[in-house]
Amino acid sequence: MSPTDWIDDALEGIADKLYTCNRCHLKRENAHREYTLPSRKAVHDVLDALIGAMFPGCHGHGPVTDMRMATCLRDDLRAAATKLQEQVRMAFEYLCEIEKCEDCYDCDDKAVKASRHLVESLPEVQARLQEDIEAAYDGDPAAKSSMEVVMSYPAIQAISTYRIAHLLYEKEVPLIPRIMTELAHSRTGIDIHPGAEIGHRFFIDHGTGVVIGETTVIGNNVKIYQGVTLGALSFPKGEDGNPIKGIKRHPNVGNNVTIYAEATILGDITLGEGSTIGGNVWLTHSIPPNSKVDNAQPAPEVST
């Protein structure tokens, strides 16, 4: 008997069962005649190309002369934008199939608008990222140069990905924003939901284990360390027994706040401007501006 003879016996009927299961549960298979799911690899390629365009010579292809820079960037962006629009169209078509849209015929139009919104916003994203890089360099005495920050800091990769994915999230693109941020999560250990709102000069030091939830709002000049969670408490369920979606459930972090390692901040609460949260703190209520919270003393509460 061949060592592989068992395979045919074991697979008898399994493919049919998997096919039936997929058809019954959200039509997860990628061969339905009505739509084709976006490709994770294609989305990853687009993301890497866009980040490479904002950091030429640092990410993506190697050094490019000034004389050829503009041409290379146009060529790279044209290819990335074309692939992006195709993937976004597939994502909208998938959503239409799941939600049983009838005669909307606007997936192509939505894909054009979302892709254009992202591509035309890239100069603004690049400017934001330059501020994030400066915040990292200014905030980390171990940083020897801004180029070291760009080339090696996981936070910059995670924040770059978030700022790109957030633009698609704003246009309600299904699937793709999460595919992008989960790629950054797997690469860096930093989990930023594309729905979060994050201001200028954001710095994550070290970064491993950081979690930032969907409805988190972060102000300007905020610095957080590894293991910080900006998460949700248990939230209400609807009449069907399932969690209610689309409600505000994550923290609001004011300007100039510092949150040290392993702090857990949960719920729709506000950390007042200028506050400092110590390591390993568990916080579930709002605090006033300029508060200092650690495990040695109770956190002050905002008076109501």
Buried (B, 14 or more C-beta within 10 A) or exposed (E): EEEEEEEEEEEEEEEEEEEEEBEEEEBEEEEBEEBBBBBBEBBEBBBBBBBBBBBBEBBBEEEBEEEEEEEBBEEBBEEBBEBBBBBBBBBBBBBBBEEEBEEEEEBEEBBBBBBBBBBEBBEEBBEBBBBBBBBBBBBBEEBEEBEBBBEEBBBBBBBBBBBBBBBBBBBEBBBBBBBBBBBBBEEBBBBBBBBBEBBBBBBBBBBEBBBBBBBBBBBBBBBBBBBBBBBBEEEEEEEEEEEEEEEBBBBBBBBBBBBBBBBBBBBBBBBBBBBBBBBEBEBEEBBBBEBBBBEEEEBBEEEE
